Each structure stands twice: as C-alpha cells, then as structure tokens.
Amino acid sequence: MAKRGGYPGGGMPNMNNLMKQAQKMQKQMEETAKELESKEYTATAGGGAIEVTVTGKHQLSKVVLAEEIVDPDDIEMLQDLIIAAANEALKKADDATSTAFSGLTGGLGGGLPF
C-alpha cells in the first residue's frame, strides 16, 4: 500500500515545528526589512553628471549635479536625467529587497508542506 501525503513516515508534519519555523522566518523577515530600510542606494545618469541616492524606504535623500550639466536653456534634459537616475536608484533598492527576501523564503520550496 502506498504512503499517503508524501511525508516521511506517511504522517503529518509536526505542527509545533511548523509554527516555530514560521515564527523564526517572520522574525528574520522583520529584521531584514529593517536592515534594508536603513540602507541607501545610489545611481548616476548622464555619464555620472547626476547622482541620486534613495533610502530603502524609497525616499529621495540626495541629488548631486555636476555644474556642467546645468544648462538653463535645456532644463528638460536635466529633468529627464534626474528622473532616470532616481528610477535606477529605486530599482537598486527593489532588487536588494527582492534578493534579501528570496533568500529567506527560498527554503519553502514553493509553499508549505500541507
């Protein structure tokens, strides 16, 4: 007769162990989120003429402009470069979050074992 449920020994997983694992994972996720929020992510545009820094909370914290990029006759280019650098910095923050959390949840193997 075939074993049912696909669990070692054919029985149900120990619920206490599952709860402990879930609590441990939740604590790790909270710590990781707090750590990520405290980090800063920087990106540049225009060959480094514009540098933008955002926090892990997706807040703009710094913009640095090289003097030669400031052309009063071409404000639109400056605006576009700032947007490009800000979007790249936000992407870096998102990528770091994704990577950090995939490392924590990777052990689930696509879901809980029940």
Buried (B, 14 or more C-beta within 10 A) or exposed (E): EEEEEEEEEEEEBEEEEBEEBEEEBEEBBEEBBEEBBEBBBBBBBBEEBBBBBBBBEEEEEEEEBEEEBEEEEEEEEBEBBBEBBBBBBBEBBEEBBEEBBEEBEEEEEEEEEE
